[in-house]
Amino acid sequence: MTSPAVSSRDLPHPASDEIRLEDVLHALSDPMRLRIVRELAGARGELSCSHFDLPVTKSTTTHHFRVLRESGVIRQVYRGTAKMNGLRRDDLDELFPGLLAALLDAAARQAVRLAG
């Protein structure tokens, strides 16, 4: 049996030991990217890119997902024709204990405050 060839549809992700705090914080500093992460955190699994209804162009949405993937915040894989997104919660929690939970909590509190 031969190993499957690496597909041109495989997306590059940093290994967990390559994820840097400053890259994660940069990725989460943008309101659209934080919105994506909040939705992923509330999901019971992966979500397709088309699930997200962001008030930006398709190319800008693609850019936001790429920043999140390249920083190590999310993992993207193709399933058929859909690009699926999942939060790398285990990696982030192992590297930076409590960071993701604190950021998600702070973002939720801010959303309530701004909506009120």
C-alpha positions in Angstrom: 0.0 0.0 0.0 1.4 3.4 -0.9 1.0 6.6 1.1 -1.5 9.1 -0.3 0.0 12.0 -2.1 -0.2 15.3 -0.4 -3.1 17.2 -2.0 -2.8 20.7 -3.2 -5.9 21.3 -1.1 -4.0 20.5 2.2 -3.6 23.7 4.1 -0.5 24.6 6.1 -0.9 24.8 9.9 1.7 25.5 12.5 2.6 22.5 14.7 1.5 23.1 18.3 5.1 23.9 19.4 5.3 26.6 16.7 2.2 28.5 17.9 3.3 31.8 19.4 1.4 33.9 21.9 1.9 37.2 19.9 0.4 35.6 16.8 -2.6 34.3 18.7 -3.2 37.7 20.2 -2.8 39.4 16.9 -5.3 37.1 15.3 -7.8 37.6 18.0 -7.4 41.4 18.0 -9.6 41.8 15.0 -13.4 42.0 15.7 -14.3 39.8 12.7 -11.8 37.1 13.6 -12.9 37.2 17.2 -16.5 36.8 16.0 -15.4 33.7 14.0 -13.7 32.2 17.1 -16.7 32.9 19.3 -18.9 31.0 16.9 -16.5 28.2 16.6 -16.2 28.0 20.4 -20.0 27.7 20.7 -20.3 25.0 18.0 -20.3 21.3 18.6 -17.7 20.6 16.0 -16.5 22.0 12.8 -18.3 24.7 10.8 -17.9 25.4 7.1 -16.7 28.8 5.9 -20.2 29.4 4.3 -21.8 29.1 7.8 -20.3 32.5 8.7 -22.3 35.5 7.6 -19.7 38.2 8.0 -20.4 41.8 6.8 -17.2 41.8 4.7 -16.2 40.7 1.2 -15.5 37.1 0.4 -11.8 37.9 -0.1 -11.6 39.6 3.3 -13.4 36.6 4.9 -10.8 34.4 3.3 -8.0 36.6 4.7 -9.5 36.4 8.2 -9.6 32.6 8.1 -6.1 32.4 6.8 -4.8 34.6 9.7 -6.6 32.4 12.2 -5.2 29.3 10.6 -1.6 30.5 10.3 -1.6 31.7 13.9 -2.7 28.3 15.1 -6.1 29.4 16.4 -8.1 27.2 14.0 -7.6 24.2 11.9 -9.0 24.1 8.4 -9.6 20.9 6.4 -11.4 20.2 3.2 -14.4 17.8 3.4 -15.5 17.3 -0.2 -15.9 20.8 -1.5 -16.4 22.5 1.9 -13.6 24.0 3.9 -14.3 23.1 7.5 -13.0 25.1 10.4 -12.4 23.9 14.0 -11.0 25.7 17.0 -7.6 24.3 18.2 -8.8 24.6 21.8 -6.7 21.7 23.1 -3.5 23.1 21.6 -4.3 26.6 22.9 -5.3 25.4 26.3 -2.1 23.3 26.7 0.2 26.2 25.5 -1.6 29.1 27.2 -3.8 27.7 30.1 -6.9 29.9 30.6 -6.2 32.3 27.8 -8.9 31.2 25.4 -11.5 31.0 28.1 -10.6 34.4 29.5 -10.7 36.0 26.0 -14.0 34.4 25.1 -15.5 35.5 28.4 -14.3 39.0 28.0 -15.6 39.1 24.4 -19.0 37.9 25.6 -19.1 40.5 28.3 -18.2 43.2 25.8 -20.9 42.1 23.4 -23.5 42.4 26.2 -22.2 45.8 27.2 -22.2 47.1 23.7 -25.7 45.7 22.9 -27.2 47.2 26.0 
